Amino acid sequence: MARTAEISRKTNETNITLSLNIDGEGKSDLETGVPFMTHMLDLFAKHGQFDLNIVANGDTDVDDHHTTEDIGICLGQVLKDALGDKKGIKRYGNAFVPMDEALAQVVVDLSNRPHLEMRAEFPSQKVGTFDTELVHEFLWKLALEARLNLHVIVHYGQNTHHIIEAIFKALARALDEATTIDPRIKGVPSTKGML
Protein backbone atom coordinates (compact mmCIF):
# COMPACT_ATOMS: atom_id res chain seq x y z
CA MET A 1 0.00 0.00 0.00
CA ALA A 2 1.42 3.35 -1.06
CA ARG A 3 2.33 5.68 1.77
CA THR A 4 1.50 8.94 0.07
CA ALA A 5 -0.51 12.04 0.89
CA GLU A 6 -1.15 15.49 -0.48
CA ILE A 7 -2.63 18.73 0.72
CA SER A 8 -3.80 22.05 -0.63
CA ARG A 9 -3.90 24.87 1.89
CA LYS A 10 -4.88 28.44 1.12
CA THR A 11 -4.85 31.38 3.53
CA ASN A 12 -4.69 35.13 3.08
CA GLU A 13 -0.91 34.81 3.37
CA THR A 14 -0.02 31.64 1.44
CA ASN A 15 -1.34 29.20 -1.13
CA ILE A 16 0.41 25.82 -0.94
CA THR A 17 0.01 22.49 -2.69
CA LEU A 18 2.26 19.73 -1.35
CA SER A 19 2.55 15.98 -1.90
CA LEU A 20 4.78 13.39 -0.27
CA ASN A 21 5.67 9.79 -1.01
CA ILE A 22 7.47 8.28 1.97
CA ASP A 23 8.70 5.31 -0.08
CA GLY A 24 10.09 7.38 -2.90
CA GLU A 25 13.37 7.76 -4.74
CA GLY A 26 14.51 11.12 -3.44
CA LYS A 27 12.93 13.11 -6.25
CA SER A 28 11.70 16.64 -5.70
CA ASP A 29 9.89 19.31 -7.69
CA LEU A 30 9.91 22.46 -5.59
CA GLU A 31 8.67 25.99 -6.14
CA THR A 32 8.60 27.57 -2.70
CA GLY A 33 9.38 31.21 -3.43
CA VAL A 34 12.01 30.98 -0.65
CA PRO A 35 15.27 29.92 -2.36
CA PHE A 36 17.08 28.77 0.79
CA MET A 37 14.11 26.62 1.87
CA THR A 38 13.92 25.17 -1.63
CA HIS A 39 17.57 24.16 -1.25
CA MET A 40 16.99 22.62 2.21
CA LEU A 41 13.84 20.75 1.14
CA ASP A 42 15.61 19.40 -1.94
CA LEU A 43 18.29 18.00 0.42
CA PHE A 44 15.56 16.65 2.71
CA ALA A 45 13.90 14.74 -0.14
CA LYS A 46 17.19 13.40 -1.52
CA HIS A 47 18.66 12.20 1.76
CA GLY A 48 15.38 10.77 3.08
CA GLN A 49 14.49 9.00 -0.18
CA PHE A 50 11.19 10.89 -0.16
CA ASP A 51 9.41 12.13 -3.26
CA LEU A 52 8.33 15.68 -2.48
CA ASN A 53 6.43 18.15 -4.63
CA ILE A 54 5.66 21.68 -3.49
CA VAL A 55 4.14 24.71 -5.16
CA ALA A 56 3.99 27.57 -2.68
CA ASN A 57 2.99 31.15 -3.27
CA GLY A 58 3.25 33.45 -0.28
CA ASP A 59 3.70 37.02 0.82
CA THR A 60 7.48 36.89 0.48
CA ASP A 61 7.37 40.62 -0.29
CA VAL A 62 6.75 40.96 3.47
CA ASP A 63 9.30 38.30 4.47
CA ASP A 64 9.78 34.52 4.30
CA HIS A 65 8.08 33.78 7.62
CA HIS A 66 4.55 32.84 6.54
CA THR A 67 5.67 30.71 3.60
CA THR A 68 8.30 28.83 5.63
CA GLU A 69 5.91 28.26 8.53
CA ASP A 70 3.05 27.10 6.32
CA ILE A 71 5.27 24.69 4.37
CA GLY A 72 6.20 23.18 7.75
CA ILE A 73 2.50 22.86 8.61
CA CYS A 74 1.67 21.21 5.28
CA LEU A 75 4.66 18.85 5.35
CA GLY A 76 3.77 17.77 8.88
CA GLN A 77 0.17 17.07 7.94
CA VAL A 78 1.03 15.01 4.87
CA LEU A 79 3.69 13.06 6.78
CA LYS A 80 1.11 12.17 9.42
CA ASP A 81 -1.48 11.24 6.78
CA ALA A 82 0.96 9.20 4.69
CA LEU A 83 2.01 7.15 7.73
CA GLY A 84 -1.58 6.05 8.30
CA ASP A 85 -1.95 3.69 11.27
CA LYS A 86 1.87 3.39 11.64
CA LYS A 87 1.73 -0.40 11.76
CA GLY A 88 5.11 -2.03 11.27
CA ILE A 89 7.21 1.14 11.38
CA LYS A 90 10.46 1.34 13.32
CA ARG A 91 9.10 4.48 15.04
CA TYR A 92 12.49 5.82 16.18
CA GLY A 93 15.25 7.32 14.09
CA ASN A 94 18.64 8.82 14.86
CA ALA A 95 21.14 10.39 12.49
CA PHE A 96 24.44 12.23 12.76
CA VAL A 97 25.40 14.24 9.69
CA PRO A 98 28.63 16.20 9.22
CA MET A 99 28.80 19.12 6.83
CA ASP A 100 32.38 20.27 6.63
CA GLU A 101 33.14 21.71 10.12
CA ALA A 102 29.54 21.31 11.39
CA LEU A 103 28.02 18.23 13.02
CA ALA A 104 24.27 17.90 13.58
CA GLN A 105 22.26 15.13 15.18
CA VAL A 106 18.52 14.60 14.82
CA VAL A 107 16.57 12.07 16.86
CA VAL A 108 12.88 11.41 16.16
CA ASP A 109 10.04 9.43 17.69
CA LEU A 110 6.82 9.08 15.70
CA SER A 111 5.02 9.01 19.02
CA ASN A 112 1.87 11.04 18.33
CA ARG A 113 3.14 13.41 21.05
CA PRO A 114 4.50 16.57 19.42
CA HIS A 115 7.59 18.14 20.90
CA LEU A 116 10.60 20.04 19.59
CA GLU A 117 13.82 20.20 21.57
CA MET A 118 16.38 22.25 19.68
CA ARG A 119 19.93 22.80 20.85
CA ALA A 120 21.42 24.86 18.05
CA GLU A 121 23.06 28.24 17.73
CA PHE A 122 23.48 29.98 14.40
CA PRO A 123 26.46 32.32 14.12
CA SER A 124 24.61 34.48 11.57
CA GLN A 125 21.04 35.80 11.67
CA LYS A 126 20.72 35.44 7.91
CA VAL A 127 21.82 33.10 5.15
CA GLY A 128 21.47 35.25 2.08
CA THR A 129 18.06 36.85 2.58
CA PHE A 130 16.74 33.99 4.76
CA ASP A 131 16.22 34.63 8.49
CA THR A 132 17.84 31.73 10.33
CA GLU A 133 15.28 31.94 13.18
CA LEU A 134 12.80 30.49 10.67
CA VAL A 135 14.54 27.10 10.93
CA HIS A 136 13.07 26.73 14.42
CA GLU A 137 9.67 27.93 13.19
CA PHE A 138 9.67 25.35 10.37
CA LEU A 139 10.79 22.48 12.61
CA TRP A 140 8.29 23.31 15.36
CA LYS A 141 5.36 23.40 12.92
CA LEU A 142 6.56 20.15 11.31
CA ALA A 143 6.76 18.43 14.72
CA LEU A 144 3.40 19.82 15.81
CA GLU A 145 1.47 18.81 12.70
CA ALA A 146 3.18 15.44 12.22
CA ARG A 147 2.73 14.80 15.96
CA LEU A 148 6.42 14.04 16.08
CA ASN A 149 8.90 14.12 18.96
CA LEU A 150 11.87 15.89 17.37
CA HIS A 151 15.24 16.56 18.98
CA VAL A 152 17.83 18.61 17.11
CA ILE A 153 21.35 18.89 18.52
CA VAL A 154 24.12 20.80 16.80
CA HIS A 155 27.33 19.54 18.37
CA TYR A 156 29.50 22.20 16.75
CA GLY A 157 29.88 24.34 13.67
CA GLN A 158 30.99 27.76 12.50
CA ASN A 159 29.27 28.32 9.17
CA THR A 160 25.52 28.91 9.48
CA HIS A 161 24.72 27.48 6.05
CA HIS A 162 26.64 24.31 6.88
CA ILE A 163 24.90 23.95 10.25
CA ILE A 164 21.40 24.26 8.79
CA GLU A 165 22.24 21.95 5.90
CA ALA A 166 23.50 19.32 8.35
CA ILE A 167 20.24 19.65 10.33
CA PHE A 168 18.03 19.08 7.29
CA LYS A 169 20.08 16.12 6.07
CA ALA A 170 20.02 14.56 9.54
CA LEU A 171 16.27 15.18 9.78
CA ALA A 172 15.78 13.35 6.48
CA ARG A 173 17.89 10.37 7.48
CA ALA A 174 16.29 10.10 10.93
CA LEU A 175 12.79 10.20 9.45
CA ASP A 176 13.76 7.68 6.79
CA GLU A 177 14.84 5.29 9.55
CA ALA A 178 11.77 5.93 11.73
CA THR A 179 9.30 5.44 8.86
CA THR A 180 10.95 2.24 7.61
CA ILE A 181 8.75 -0.85 7.78
CA ASP A 182 10.32 -3.62 9.86
CA PRO A 183 8.74 -7.01 9.03
CA ARG A 184 9.45 -8.22 12.57
CA ILE A 185 7.10 -5.62 14.05
CA LYS A 186 3.50 -6.77 14.32
CA GLY A 187 1.03 -3.92 14.70
CA VAL A 188 2.28 -0.64 16.11
CA PRO A 189 5.57 -0.44 18.06
CA SER A 190 4.05 0.55 21.39
CA THR A 191 3.01 -1.33 24.51
CA LYS A 192 -0.06 0.92 24.56
CA GLY A 193 -1.31 -0.72 21.38
CA MET A 194 -1.55 2.59 19.54
CA LEU A 195 0.49 5.62 18.56
C-alpha positions in Angstrom: 0.0 0.0 0.0 1.4 3.4 -1.1 2.3 5.7 1.8 1.5 8.9 0.1 -0.5 12.0 0.9 -1.1 15.5 -0.5 -2.6 18.7 0.7 -3.8 22.1 -0.6 -3.9 24.9 1.9 -4.9 28.4 1.1 -4.8 31.4 3.5 -4.7 35.1 3.1 -0.9 34.8 3.4 0.0 31.6 1.4 -1.3 29.2 -1.1 0.4 25.8 -0.9 0.0 22.5 -2.7 2.3 19.7 -1.4 2.6 16.0 -1.9 4.8 13.4 -0.3 5.7 9.8 -1.0 7.5 8.3 2.0 8.7 5.3 -0.1 10.1 7.4 -2.9 13.4 7.8 -4.7 14.5 11.1 -3.4 12.9 13.1 -6.2 11.7 16.6 -5.7 9.9 19.3 -7.7 9.9 22.5 -5.6 8.7 26.0 -6.1 8.6 27.6 -2.7 9.4 31.2 -3.4 12.0 31.0 -0.7 15.3 29.9 -2.4 17.1 28.8 0.8 14.1 26.6 1.9 13.9 25.2 -1.6 17.6 24.2 -1.2 17.0 22.6 2.2 13.8 20.8 1.1 15.6 19.4 -1.9 18.3 18.0 0.4 15.6 16.7 2.7 13.9 14.7 -0.1 17.2 13.4 -1.5 18.7 12.2 1.8 15.4 10.8 3.1 14.5 9.0 -0.2 11.2 10.9 -0.2 9.4 12.1 -3.3 8.3 15.7 -2.5 6.4 18.2 -4.6 5.7 21.7 -3.5 4.1 24.7 -5.2 4.0 27.6 -2.7 3.0 31.2 -3.3 3.3 33.5 -0.3 3.7 37.0 0.8 7.5 36.9 0.5 7.4 40.6 -0.3 6.8 41.0 3.5 9.3 38.3 4.5 9.8 34.5 4.3 8.1 33.8 7.6 4.5 32.8 6.5 5.7 30.7 3.6 8.3 28.8 5.6 5.9 28.3 8.5 3.1 27.1 6.3 5.3 24.7 4.4 6.2 23.2 7.7 2.5 22.9 8.6 1.7 21.2 5.3 4.7 18.8 5.3 3.8 17.8 8.9 0.2 17.1 7.9 1.0 15.0 4.9 3.7 13.1 6.8 1.1 12.2 9.4 -1.5 11.2 6.8 1.0 9.2 4.7 2.0 7.2 7.7 -1.6 6.0 8.3 -2.0 3.7 11.3 1.9 3.4 11.6 1.7 -0.4 11.8 5.1 -2.0 11.3 7.2 1.1 11.4 10.5 1.3 13.3 9.1 4.5 15.0 12.5 5.8 16.2 15.2 7.3 14.1 18.6 8.8 14.9 21.1 10.4 12.5 24.4 12.2 12.8 25.4 14.2 9.7 28.6 16.2 9.2 28.8 19.1 6.8 32.4 20.3 6.6 33.1 21.7 10.1 29.5 21.3 11.4 28.0 18.2 13.0 24.3 17.9 13.6 22.3 15.1 15.2 18.5 14.6 14.8 16.6 12.1 16.9 12.9 11.4 16.2 10.0 9.4 17.7 6.8 9.1 15.7 5.0 9.0 19.0 1.9 11.0 18.3 3.1 13.4 21.1 4.5 16.6 19.4 7.6 18.1 20.9 10.6 20.0 19.6 13.8 20.2 21.6 16.4 22.3 19.7 19.9 22.8 20.8 21.4 24.9 18.0 23.1 28.2 17.7 23.5 30.0 14.4 26.5 32.3 14.1 24.6 34.5 11.6 21.0 35.8 11.7 20.7 35.4 7.9 21.8 33.1 5.1 21.5 35.3 2.1 18.1 36.9 2.6 16.7 34.0 4.8 16.2 34.6 8.5 17.8 31.7 10.3 15.3 31.9 13.2 12.8 30.5 10.7 14.5 27.1 10.9 13.1 26.7 14.4 9.7 27.9 13.2 9.7 25.4 10.4 10.8 22.5 12.6 8.3 23.3 15.4 5.4 23.4 12.9 6.6 20.2 11.3 6.8 18.4 14.7 3.4 19.8 15.8 1.5 18.8 12.7 3.2 15.4 12.2 2.7 14.8 16.0 6.4 14.0 16.1 8.9 14.1 19.0 11.9 15.9 17.4 15.2 16.6 19.0 17.8 18.6 17.1 21.3 18.9 18.5 24.1 20.8 16.8 27.3 19.5 18.4 29.5 22.2 16.7 29.9 24.3 13.7 31.0 27.8 12.5 29.3 28.3 9.2 25.5 28.9 9.5 24.7 27.5 6.1 26.6 24.3 6.9 24.9 24.0 10.3 21.4 24.3 8.8 22.2 21.9 5.9 23.5 19.3 8.4 20.2 19.6 10.3 18.0 19.1 7.3 20.1 16.1 6.1 20.0 14.6 9.5 16.3 15.2 9.8 15.8 13.4 6.5 17.9 10.4 7.5 16.3 10.1 10.9 12.8 10.2 9.4 13.8 7.7 6.8 14.8 5.3 9.6 11.8 5.9 11.7 9.3 5.4 8.9 10.9 2.2 7.6 8.8 -0.9 7.8 10.3 -3.6 9.9 8.7 -7.0 9.0 9.4 -8.2 12.6 7.1 -5.6 14.0 3.5 -6.8 14.3 1.0 -3.9 14.7 2.3 -0.6 16.1 5.6 -0.4 18.1 4.0 0.5 21.4 3.0 -1.3 24.5 -0.1 0.9 24.6 -1.3 -0.7 21.4 -1.6 2.6 19.5 0.5 5.6 18.6 
